[in-house]
Amino acid sequence: MHDAPLIEAQHPDRDKPDRAIAMPGAATASAATATDHVPDTIARARKAMADYGKEIAKNGPAAGQLRIDEAVTALAWSIYKPANARRLAEIAVKITGLGNIESKITKNQRKTFGTLRDLMRVKSTDIIEEIPLKGLVKYAKPVGVVAAITPSTNPSATPVNKAMMALKGGNAIIIAPPPTAWAATKPAVDAMRAELNKIGLPQDLVQLLDQPVSRAASSLLMQLSDLVVCTGSQKNVKAAYSSGKPAIGVGLGNVPVMIDSSADLDDAAAKIMASKTFDFATSCSSENALVIVDDVYDAAIAALQRVGGYMADAQERQRIIDRLWSDGILNRQVIAQGPDKLVELFELAEAATGCKFVMVEESGVGSEHPLSGEKLSLVLTVYRASGFADAKARIKEILDYQGRGHSCGIHTQDMDHARDLASNIDVVRVLVNQAHTFGNGGGYDNGLNFTLTMGCGSWQGNAISENLSWRHFVNITHLVTTIPEDCPAEEDLFGNYWAKFGK
């Protein structure tokens, strides 16, 4: 088992940096050969975008918005169509060996449908907002050619999701997948191009970076584009920010979730199970640790066991650590694999047969406690906390080690506890009584917009502290007219300061 190929511990929606930008065997190709195709790809994208712009403009703003929305709907249908959703899911699992088909079908359809819902409800061209009291009118305009770095865990859904947002803004997009997923992403791109052709729009609005997908090719693509959107390793995100072009990157997951004293334990267990097991825990929003308050600890564990959780004993726990990592590197044979395979690899007891996920108790956080980090697998770390304050401190400790800025959650009936987390934990999203995987990137029962790209703010060196949306794919021109003068007296602004500290 220890001879298994290894990959770096990383975000589940990311690929090892070298594999994300270097095709096997590409090292023998000359730099020129590796990048020759990139300028032509950019040129085709610019021509397609120019033609798209003429199509949008020719019959006025209302018709232009309708044409944009037809394009977005065409991209959505290319993956939402049931036969395509299944075919692309099957290809993704076959090519990458990550996740499971049924979950990827759900992801292909649910994320796409939710994103389409969001996009169809907004204007994205010409005048998108008027504020008469401030004398402002806002005009949305394209950002240009978008370079999209996409992951192996979502080789179909993420490219389509980004393409929908890019075309909503009037842009063209070029997808750069990792070499390990190129053959899975190509059918998704081909399907988008076919739908664009069907409605009479340029296919080159959506393109795939040609093979070989090399470091040099990816770098040149970013340099020649107008905006870079990167879902990849932190090394790739830093490369995107160093490209010299505006860039949007994302951060590491490692979500900790609290089960509070007042939680509905059966509801919490069902949601945690559904979230943790979806696509075999490839999502960056998948629960990686549970922090359970002591007075409900035993009952919560029992509830989790009823929905398919298996609690490892001390000997099994050590085997899990030994076989899930080697010198901080995750085992390729374990990540994003089904429970049956984990039972075999970890040599779990017969009682584990038929389980849906594996729980492992932990009491520490940090590099000496690898279970406190992101695991990309159906292994769920469990902590016992003396009370809410202790549980909150543990969540902060976990995130300070890995995942600060991303998200955390709480199952509780006490909204004061939820508000306390939101006030005191440095994350972009705090989910309350929700299945994290289904709520963090937008849900039908919460107000977050649907996305497959979640910003983590400056806490992880990201440019955005929100879910990626179409607004990140447009520039805004402000038409500014005069309004009645709004200039307060000095006393209005300095009065309180003068009264307290003097002039």
N, C-alpha and C positions, 0 to 999 in steps of 0.2 A: 504493500500500500504506500510505502514511503518512496517508491520509485515513480509515483504519479507525477505528471507534469505540473509545474507550479506557476501561479501568477501572483502579481502583487496584490496585497490587500488594498481595496479601492472601493469607490462608489459603485453601486450596482448598475448605474446607468453610465458606466465608463469602461473604457478598455485600457489595458496596459499601454503606456505611452508609445513604446516601440512598435507594438502591434497596431496601434491606432494610426500610425503614419508610416509604416514600412512594410511593404509587401514581401512575403517570403521569396527569396531569390532576387529581390530588387537591388540588393547591394552590388550585384555584378553589372547592373545597368549603369550607363553613364548618367551624370546629372542632367545633361541636355536631353537625353532620351526620356528621363523621368518627368521632365517638365515641359517638353515640347508642346503637348496638347493643351496646356493650361491657358495660354493667351487666346487660343482659338475658341476655347470653351467660354471664356469671358466675353469675347467679341460676339459670339452667337447669343449669349444672354443679353447683352446690351441691345442688339438688334431686335430681339424678341420683345424686350421691355419697351423699346421705342414704338414698335408696332402695337403693342398692348396699350400704350398711352394714347396713341391715335384712335384706337378703337373706343377707349373710354371717353375721349373728348369729343368725338364727332357728332354726337346727338344731344349734347347737353349733360349737366350734372346728374339729373335723375336717371337718364338712360345709362350714363356711365357707371353709376353705382349698381344698377341692375346687371350690367355686363360683368363687373367685378364679382358680384355675388353669384353669377352663373359660373364663373371660373372657380370660385371657392367651392361651390357645390359639386362641380365636376371632380375636383380633387378628392372631396369627401366621399363621393360615390365610388371612386376607384378602389377604395379599401373597405368601405362600409358594405358594399354589395356582398351578400352572404357567401356566394361562391368564392369571391376574391378574398374576403376576410379569412376564410378557412385555408384557401390555397397559400396565401402569404404567411399565415401562422405555421402551416406545415413546413414550408420552405425555411422559415426562420429557425425552427427547432432542429430541422435536419442539418442545416448549414452550421449553426453556432453551437448546438448541443446544450443550449441554455433554456430553462423554463419548460413550459408545457403548452401543448397546442390549444386546449380549450381556453386557458387563461389568455393566450395571445389573441384568440378570436374575440374574446370579450374586450380586450384592450383595443384591438383594431377598430371595433365598432363603438364601444362606449366613449372612449376619448374623442373619437372623430365626431360622433353625434353631438356630444356636449360642446365641443369646440365650434362646430357648425352652428349650434344654437346661439352661442355667444356672438359669433361673427355676423350672423344674419340680422342681429338686432341693433347694429351700429352703422353709422355713416363713416366712410373712410376716405372719401375723395371730395375735393372742392370744400365748401363750407361745412364744417362738422360741429361748430359751436358758435353761438352768439351770446354776448353778455352786454346788453344795452347799458346797464348802469355803470359799467366800466369802459364803455366805448370800444369794446374788443370784438373782433370777428376772427375765428380761427379757421385756417385753411390747411387741410392735410395734403401732403405731397410725398411721393416715394423717396425712400432712402437710397435706392439704387440696386446694384447686384449684391445679393446676400450669399455669403459662404457659410454653409451649415455643416459643422462637424457633428456626426451622429454616432450612436453607440451600437454595440453588438447585441445588447439586451433588448433593444427595441428597434430592430433593423427595418421595420416597415412603418410602425405607428409614429415614431418620432420624425422621420423624414416627411411624412404626409402632414403631420401636425404643424411643423415649421413651414412647409410649403403653403398651407392654407393661410397662415398668418402673413407670410410674405406677399402672396398675391392679393390678399385683402388690402394691402397698402399700395398696390400697383407695381410691385417689384418683380424681379426675376430671382431665382434661387439655384444654387449649385450645391448638391449634396456630396459630402466627403465622408463616407463610412470607413470604419476600420477594415483592413484587408480580410480579417476573419469573417466579416459580415457583408462584404461587397456583393457576393453572389446572392445574398438574401435581400439586399436593398435594391439591386437592379430590377427585379420584377415589380417592386412597388413603384419605382420611378417610371418604368415602362408603362405601368397601368395609368399613372397620372398623365403621362404624355399622350396616351391613347385617348383619354377622356377629353383633354384639351383640344386635340385634333378633331374629335367628334363635334365639338361646339364651335369650331372655326377659329380657335385661338392658337398662337404659336406654341408648338411643343417645347421649344427651347426656353420657355419660361421656367421649366423645371428640367434640370440636367443632373447627371451623375458624373463625378470626377472619374475619368478613365483610369484603367489600370496601366502601369503600376501605381498604386496609391502609396507614394513615397513621402518621406519627410520633406524633401525639396518641393514636391508637387503641392502638398498641403500648405507649406509655407508661402509659396508663390500665389496660390489661390487666395489666401488671406490677404496678401499684400495688394493684389490687383482688384479685390472686391471693394465694396463700399461699406459693408457691415459684416462682422463676423459673429455668429451665434454658435457657441461651443458647448456641447454636452459631451464631456470626455474627462479624462484624467486631469488632476490638478496641474500636471505638467503641460497638458494640452491647453488648459484654460489660461495658464500663464503665457504660453506661446501666442494665444489669441490676443491677449492684452498687450503683447509686445510686437504685434504685427504692424503697428503704425496706423491701423484703422480702428474706428469705433468697434468695441467688442462687448458681447454679453456672455458671461460664463456662469457656471453653476458650481455648487459646492458639495462637500461630502455629506452623506446621510447619517446613519447611526442613531435612529430615532428611539428615545426612551419614553415610555408611557407609564403613568402612575395609575394604580388601582387604589382609590381612596376608600376610607371607611364607609362612606355612604353610597358606594357604587352598587348598581344592580349587577351582581356578580355573573349571573347567567348571560345577561345581555353583553356585558364586557367580554366574557370569554368567547361568545359566539363571534363578536366583531373582531377580536384579536386573532382568532383562528382563521377567519375568512381573509383577513388582511395579510397575515403572516404567510399563509399557504398559497396566496395568489401568485401565479407564475413562478412558483418555487422560490419566492422571496428575492426576486431580482430587482424589485422596485426600491428606489432610494427612500421611499416613504414607509417601507415595511418596518414593523416594530423590531428593534434589535435588542431591547432590554425592557423588562417589566420591573417597576419598583412598587412593591406591594406593602401597604401599611399593615403593621403587625396584627392588629385586632381582627383583620379579615384574611390574613395570609393563608391559613390552612383551608378555609372555605373557598378562597379564590383559586388555589391550586387544584382543589377538587373539581371546581367548575371547569377549569382548563382541561383537566384530565377527561371530563365527561364529553368534551367536544373533540377529543383526539390528541391531546397533549400527552407526552410520555416524559416523566421525570427521571433523569439519569441518576444512578447512584455514584458514589465516590470513585469507584474504579472506572466506570464508564465515562465519568466526567474527565478523568485524566486522559483516557484514550481519545476522547473527542478533541481535547486540546492538542494532543500530539499529532493527530491525523488531519485536523482542520488547518493547522499551521505548521510551518517549518521556518524558523528564523524570521518570523513575522510575515511570511508569504502564505497566501491561501492556496489550498490544494485544488487544482482544477477538477479533480474527480468529485469534489464535494459541493462546490458552489453551484447554486441553481439546479440542484438535482432533486429527484423525488424522495419521499420518505423511505421507501423500500430499499433504495440504494444506501441511504444513510444508516439504516439498521444493519445492513451487511458490512459497510465500511467501518462503522464504530463497534461492531460486534456487540450489539445491544441484546439484552435479555429477551426471552421469548415473549414476555409481556409487551414488548415494544412492537411486535408484529401487528400491522394494520394501523399504526399510529399515523397522525397527520403532520406532527412536528415534534421536536425534541426540546425539552426544557433542561437547563443546567443552572444550578445555583452558584452564585458568586457573591463575594463580600468586598472585593477590592476593585479599584479603577486605575488604569494606566498601562504602560507598556509591559509591566510585569504581570498583568492580568488581561490577556488577550481577549477573553470573553467579554470584556467591557467595550470592545470595538466593533466595527461593522463586520458582518460575517457572510453576507451574500448567500445565505443558506437557511434551511429550515431549523436552525438552531436558535433558540430564544433564551437569552440570559435572564435570570430571575434574582432580584434583590429583595431582602426583607428590610423594612424601615420601621423605626419605633413609632413614628407618627407623621403627620403631614409635613412639618418643618424639616424633619430628617429626610423624608422622601424628596422634598424640593431640593435640598442640598445635594442629595445623591444625583438627581437629574442634572443639576448644574455641573457637578463633577464629571459626569459621563460626557456631557457636551463639551466641556472645556478640554477633555482629552480628544474627542473626535466628534465632529458634527455641529459645533457651535454655529448658530445662525440658521440652521435648517428648520427643525421643527421638534416639537414634543407634544405629548397628549396627556389627558387625564380623564378617567372614568369616575364620575362623582355626581352627587345631587346638590353639592354645595358650590354655588357659583362664585362665592367669595374666594374659595380655593383656586378655582379656574382663573379668576381675575388676578389673584396673587401670582400665579405662574406667569401670566402674560405681562405683568408689571415688572417681574424680577428676573426672568430668564431671557437671555439674549438669543432669541430665535425669531424668525419671520412669521411662523405659524404655530399656534397652540390650538389643537383640536380637542373638543369636549364631547365625550361619549360618542366617538366615531371610529369607524374602521379606517386606520390611517392611510392605507394604500388607496382607498377609494375616495377619501375626502381631501387629501393634501393637495392633489393636483386638480382640484375642482370637483364638485359633486352636485347632484340635483337637489340635495337638501342642505347645502350651505352656499354661501355667497362668493366663494372663490371662483375665479374663472378657470375653465378647463385648460389644461396644459400638460405637456410632458417635460417641461423645463422650469425648474423652480429656483429662483434666485435666493441667495443666503445673505445678502447685504455685505457690508464692509467686514463683518465678522469672519467671512471666508474669502475676502478679497473680491467679491462680486460687485458688478456695477448696479445691480438691481436688488431690491429687498421686497420682491413681490413675484407672483407668477408671471412668466413670460406671456405677453398678449400681443395683439395686432398693433397696439399703440407704440410698441418698441420698433415697429417696422415703418413708421412714417416720420417725416419732419413736419413741423408746424410753422406756418407763416401767420404772424399776428397783424391784422389790419387794425391800426390804432387811430381813433378819432378823439377829438377833445370832448371833455365832459365838464360840468361845473367844477370850479376849482375846489380841491380838497386839501387845504393847507391849514392844519390846526395852529392855534396860538402856542407860543413857547410854554406858557403856564400849563397847557393841557398835557404836554409831553414831559416836561421837566419838574412840574410842580411837586409831585410826591417825593422826588429825589431831593429837591431843594429843601423841602420841609424836614426830611430825615437827616440829610448830610450837609446841608448848607450849599451856597453857591461857590 
